[in-house]
Every structure is written in structure tokens, then in C-alpha cells.
């Protein structure tokens, strides 16, 4: 089909005044106004394909999209609307189709194809016309196009679009979050000279998300992401206490809690709270996170032990890293090459896992954009079955709509394959990088042990003379329980280590 993608779901059939009949236009309108989409859609399709009058043809194309949407075929409707939008502003139903496309994006929660179509269509030529769209529709367009600009590193353009989303829009919180991400990006033009101002604006954007009230789309998840972004902003600025406080506000067992635990480990380590860093990692390494893909967490754990000169613990940690992630690195090699077809890469993720390491497989499937492609493919297949087995079976409408859906399916597979391939290569690169870092720590540990031995330092005696004390209690309502190898669900996330220090005291000559 010569169309691409679009969708609009009207809450109720629109009452439409009749136009001069052309190939059944009046009959199509009558059926549409009566809510009989089974009759209206094929008639509108016929008019859209063959009506001699351009205005009738244009209106029929638009109402075909409406009829498909009301029939419960949003992907097919999205295809009809996209064809109109791609035809350009000369089309008689252009602005209505733009509105329909935005509504279908909301219904499908689609963030790969429709934002790209809107981004291509949102040119200087049409900008003055698009401002006449309903306020919420324009707000959603600015947000969706802003996401495309952010992905393409067009940061100033993204900022302008996201700042145009008003506070009373339902995508305001999502827009503020993305605005903060854009402003905090080290690549934003003007850094480092304007870094303080940009960071201040980013901080305000994240706090606006945290202060948002109910009624916003995906508010809780957006607020959790804003907390992580806030922690990253403070971390980059060297404000490690503030970073840790932000990470600790991410609710336990939220979708992003494991990421917050991991990043909090870094913040605590940089703040020289080695026991707190190990506490975060202890939670992350609990059985409940056994399927998590967090190779760097073991490198951080080894680093904490290294800075405390606890060399036996360094070696034990690196051995655990090798045992868990060494086989994964080898298992990923066949799938991370340049010659792997995109569809094959996507199928590795979309199908039941039989070939990828399970933590990597789960990490890939947890990617929001990959999950979205999988969800959209399911919608496409459902609509193909509905068209094949429904009232329109064997009609030109069903045949062409099915062909168009198959084209969309092919596009989605390419998008999904690109995303999957990128993530697989990222996982493989991470494993190689952290394996190299593990080897560096291992070599440096051996050299330091040699230096202690040559200096005549009895490290075991040094450690034996030290005592371990209970960690400081955060408040009167807290109780202390010594960890004895069991992970209790209500304790995960609250661990705090106390460490001995195996480093010999420096002499006066060695002091900085």
C-alpha cells in the first residue's frame, strides 16, 4: 500500500453532512454516521482508491482511517492517517489526519515509527498551520518530536520543543524529564562555560517531575527515572552525598531499583563510604537479582576491596566475576559480529531464549524500545488475523490492508533488529571492557602484595589487631541484624558493611 502509518480513535462516530454523491459517498457517510463500520470502511476504501473528485477522495481517505480506528484496527488506521500526513498540507484532511496520528500514537503507545513520521512532517512550511491544532495534540507532538531530536543529539532543537509543552498537558512530566536529560548531557552546546546554568535548569526540570500531580502519563515510572537522572547529575558534579540521597529515593522493587542500587554503589564509593558501597552491591547480588546483567558491579566491588587493601577479598570477587561473566563473553561472540542479519538479531530477543546468556537475554528484553517493538508486532499480527477472518475477508480492503500491515511488520523487524543488535554488541563490549579491568586489578593486587611482603609488613597480623564494629544506626526505629548468608526480602537494600583496613599506616615521609 502506498501509505505508511497513522491512527485516530474517535470516542464516538462523527455526524458528517453529506457531500455530492461520488461512487457511494452518501451511502458511506450514512453507514458511518449509523456506526456501521463494516459497511462504511469498504465504501470509503473504494472511494479513496478510485473517486474522480479530489476532494471526495481526500475526505474518503480520512474517514477510512476513522472507520478503521472505530472498528478496533488502530495500526491499520495509523497507516491510513500517515498516508495523508505524508501527502502534505495540500491534502484536504491534512490537519485532521495529523490529529488522528497523534491520537493513535497514544492508543498504541508507539515511540518508534509515529514520532519519526511526525518529525519528518513537522517542517517550517507547516509549522504555522500546526499551531492551530488542539493544545494537547500540539503538546504531544512537541514531546514526541523532541524525543527524536534527543536521540539524534540535536539538543538545542530538543530543548525548544520540550520547553513548549505546557504544564497542563498530560505529557508535561515526561517532557520535563527528557528536558532535564537534554540539559544535563555533557554534549549540550555551551558546556563547559554554561555548565552551571544548564545544570541548574536540569535540576529544576527533574524537580518539576517529582512535584507533578496525578493525571500525568506514566507518572510513577517517570518520577523514578527522574530520581536516577537527578542522582547522575549530582554524581557528575561531584556531589556524592546528594547523588546517593536521590538514588535511595527510588522505591524498592521498582523497575529501576537495581540500576539505582548499582549507581548508588558508585556514589557511596566516591564519597569514601566503602561499607555503604558494598551494602548496595550486596543487595544487587542477592538471589532476587540473579538474572540481572550487572558485570560492572563486580568490578566496583573488587575496587572497594582493593582500596581497603583487602587483597584476599579482591581475588575472591574477581573469581566470582570470571565464573559468572566469563562464559557469557564467549557465548555472545557469534551474535555480536557485523555480519549478523538484523532480523536474526531481533529473533534472538523476541523468541524464547535458547542461545543467549539468560542475564543478557533479560537485559535485552527489558529495553523499553525493544519491548515496544514486540508489542507492536503482536498488534500487527492480531489485525492481520482480524482482517483475514472477519467480515471483510476476501475484499480489496482486506487484501490491501493486510499487505500494508505486512510492510509495517517488516519495518518493525528492521527497527527491532537494529535495537537488538546494538544492545548485543554493547553487552559484548561491556564484558570485554570489564574483563580487561578485572585483569588490571588482579595484576595491581599482585604487585601490591609483593610490595607489602618486601617491606616486611605482616598484613594478617595487621588485620587481626583490628575490630569490626556495628554500623551506625540511621535512626531509633532501626534494628541491627548480622548478615549470616541469608537474604530476607525485607532487608534487601538496607545492607551496610563495616570493613577492616589492610593498608599499613603511612610514615611521616610518605604523607602528602
Secondary structure, DSSP 8 states (H G I E B T S, - for coil): ----------SS---------SSSHHHHHHHHHTT-HHHHHHHHHHHHHH-SSHHHHHHHHHHHHHHHHHTT-HHHHHHHHHHHHHH-TTSTTHHHHHHHHHHHHHHHT--SSHHHHHHHH--HHHHHHHTTS-HHHHHHHHHHHHHHHHHTT-HHHHHHHHHTS-TTSTTHHHHHHHHHHHHH-TTSTTTTTTHHHHHHHHHHHHHHHHT--TTSTTHHHHHHHHHHHHHHHHHHTT-HHHHHHHHHTS-TTSTTHHHHHHHHHHHHHHTT-HHHHHHHHHHHTSGGGTT---HHHHHHHHHHHHHTT-HHHHHHHHHHHHHHHHHHHHHHGGGSSTTS-HHHHHHHHHS--SSS-HHHHHHHHT-HHHHHHHHHHHHHHHHHHHHHHSTTTTSHHHHHHHHHHHHHHHHHHHHHHHHHHHHHHHHHHHHHHHHHHHHHHHHHHHHHHHHHHHTT--HHHHHHT--------SSTT-------S---TTTTT---------S----GGG--
